Amino acid sequence: MYTQSLDLPGNPASVTAAGDDASRQAAFDARMAADNKIEPQDWMPQAYRKTLVRQISQHAHSEIVGMLPEGNWISRAPSLKRKAILLAKVQDEGGHGLYLYSAAETLNTSRDEMVDALHTGRAKYSSIFNYPTLTWADVGVIGWLVDGAAIMNQIPLCRCSYGPYARAMIRICKEESFHQRQGFDALLAMMRGTDAQREMVQDAVDRWWFPVLMMFGPPDSASTNSAQTMAWGIKRISNDDLRQKFVDATVEQAKVLGVTLPDPGLQWNVERGHYDYSPLDWDEFWRVINGDGPCNRERLATRVKAHEDGAWVREAALAHAAKQAARETQREAA
Ligand code: FAQ
């Protein structure tokens, strides 16, 4: 049937299930060394499969939970135009979650298993979505900074060694790039408005800046997964290097916007050719990812309730599919 896979029958580079473990491992290693993609039906080490399921499913959960902070503002958007844009953006995030769950399903894990891991607190989602959206300016800041950080992290994932993940990331990055611009545009409109609007934007930037820098993950020295995922070509750039690239790009954008980034240690380092920034509060980061951030309980409870409330839709869809299949069988038999 149809497949996401790009490898073709007879392609000598494909890692087939034939042969002993050592020869399959050697074929996999050769593929990695040549920077070729691994496809769903290829043989892969269990640990590679497991780490992909971990990262892709956590990424999917982040997109789905990430709909909540902005979703809270759909009914309170300041104009019809901003409401339509926000509705479309939040829907896009839902779509990203679905492509990513589908990419993870190609690794032989079911959607139910992944969702259950999220709902029972066994799977993580991005720390950033455990912070509250207090004002309309927070929605603009999520677009500008959170989507901005997400793109910085995700562009290299378009070159990830696992084909379905890499391909999902291409479309996701295009949409995230639009999200980032809409956030910047919403903030620019407020910065050109009243003093109260400018203060609201500055307050939102002050609250989100440090949590956004933590989205890139712990410092490289504390990143337990990086060495292996980089060796496997899943991650291409380290947490600290991506964080630095983001800081360097965003300082310039903040100048255009006319906001101050809330870090007195932020200054250009001529020798390094990068901006220096102050150490981040990693205790806060670990607290948030371990379930004790400002909104962890609320976010998870909302997701669980949405899943339970949607049970009748899943049941109806299954009943419809069963009825269609029975009709098809009857037609074939007639
Ligand atoms: N939050 O060894 P590392 C978005 C965990 S999508 C929570 O460095 P790794 C779109 C990590 O899982 C945002 N947990 O981990 C949007 C690991 O624990 P584990 C999501 C975090 O995997 C915008 C432990 O710490 N993006 O924003 C975080 O090599 C607006 C040790 O860390 C992705 O998921 C964190 N920030 O690197 C939606 C991108 N950081 O699993 C709505 C794909 C680390 O061993 C609105 N993922 N941890 O128990 C990645 O690139 C990587 O997984 C990292 C973490 C970079 C997130």
Residues whose N, C-alpha, C, O or C-beta is under 5 A from the ligand:
A	BS01	FAQ	Q55 Q58 H59 S62 E63 G66 M67 E93 K124 Y125 S126 S127 V146 D147 A150 M214 M215 F216 G217 P218 A222 S223 T224 N225 S226 I289
